[in-house]
Amino acid sequence: MTERRFAGTVALITGGSSGNGRATALSFAREGAMVVIAGRGAERGEFVWRQLEALGAEAEFIPADVSQSGQVEHLISRTIVRFGRLDYAFNNAAAIDVGVLKPSADFSEEEF
């Protein structure tokens, strides 16, 4: 059996219910991570959540609009309550284009 490189880790993927976010969530799950996906569409999010669980991953879908700071705080808090930690975050939702590249943490709330 091949060792799964993310076994025992927790990954949070915003925009995880479609496109690149979904693909990333499935990849983390295949590599052994526990996966939390966030998105605004409940039906799509729950569908991907079921796909993650079908791969044997511990997973959760948390409806969230990441343009709202309170919802982001809830998302992170709920992830940590459920899994006890957060190792990876793929900030795939709420893309911004302010003409500057910098780490997500360096953007002000207004820019985000």
C-alpha positions in Angstrom: 0.0 0.0 0.0 1.3 3.4 -0.9 1.7 6.0 1.8 -0.8 8.9 1.3 1.2 12.1 1.7 -1.6 14.1 3.5 -2.7 11.4 5.9 -3.8 12.9 9.2 -3.9 16.5 7.9 -6.9 18.9 7.5 -7.4 20.9 4.3 -9.9 23.7 3.9 -10.9 24.6 0.3 -13.1 27.6 -0.3 -15.0 27.5 -3.6 -14.8 23.7 -3.1 -18.0 22.8 -4.7 -16.9 23.2 -8.3 -14.1 23.6 -10.8 -10.5 23.9 -9.4 -11.8 23.9 -5.8 -13.6 20.6 -6.3 -10.6 19.0 -8.0 -8.3 20.2 -5.2 -10.7 18.8 -2.5 -10.8 15.4 -4.3 -7.0 15.3 -4.6 -6.5 16.1 -0.9 -9.0 13.3 -0.1 -7.3 10.8 -2.3 -4.0 11.6 -0.5 -5.6 11.0 2.9 -6.5 14.4 4.2 -9.6 15.3 6.1 -11.3 17.9 3.9 -13.6 20.8 4.6 -15.2 22.5 1.6 -16.9 25.8 1.6 -19.2 27.4 -0.9 -22.4 29.3 -1.3 -24.3 26.6 -3.2 -25.7 24.0 -0.8 -26.7 21.5 -3.4 -23.4 21.5 -5.2 -21.5 21.5 -1.9 -23.4 18.6 -0.5 -22.8 16.6 -3.8 -19.0 17.1 -3.5 -19.2 16.3 0.2 -20.7 12.9 -0.7 -18.0 12.4 -3.3 -15.3 13.0 -0.7 -16.9 10.6 1.7 -17.2 8.0 -1.1 -13.4 8.2 -1.4 -13.2 7.4 2.3 -12.3 10.9 3.5 -13.6 12.4 6.6 -15.2 15.5 5.2 -17.6 18.4 5.7 -19.4 21.0 3.7 -19.9 24.3 5.3 -22.0 26.9 3.5 -20.1 30.2 3.5 -19.7 33.4 1.6 -16.1 34.2 2.1 -16.6 37.9 1.2 -18.3 38.1 4.7 -15.7 38.2 7.5 -18.1 36.7 10.1 -18.8 33.7 7.8 -15.0 33.2 7.4 -14.5 33.2 11.2 -17.4 30.7 11.5 -15.8 28.5 8.8 -12.4 28.4 10.4 -13.9 27.9 13.9 -16.1 25.1 12.8 -13.2 23.4 10.9 -11.1 23.4 14.1 -14.0 22.3 16.3 -14.7 19.4 14.0 -11.1 18.3 13.2 -9.0 19.9 15.9 -6.6 21.7 13.5 -6.2 23.3 10.1 -3.1 22.4 8.1 -3.8 23.7 4.6 -6.1 26.3 3.2 -6.7 26.7 -0.6 -8.4 30.1 -0.8 -10.1 29.5 -4.1 -13.2 31.6 -3.8 -13.9 35.3 -4.0 -11.2 36.0 -6.5 -10.0 39.6 -6.5 -8.3 41.7 -9.1 -6.8 44.8 -7.6 -3.7 44.6 -9.8 -1.4 43.5 -7.0 -0.1 40.1 -6.1 0.4 39.4 -2.4 -0.4 36.8 0.2 -4.1 36.6 1.1 -3.4 37.6 4.7 -1.9 40.9 3.5 -5.1 42.1 1.8 -7.3 44.4 3.8 -10.9 43.3 4.3 -12.1 46.0 2.0 -9.7 44.8 -0.8 -10.8 41.2 -0.3 
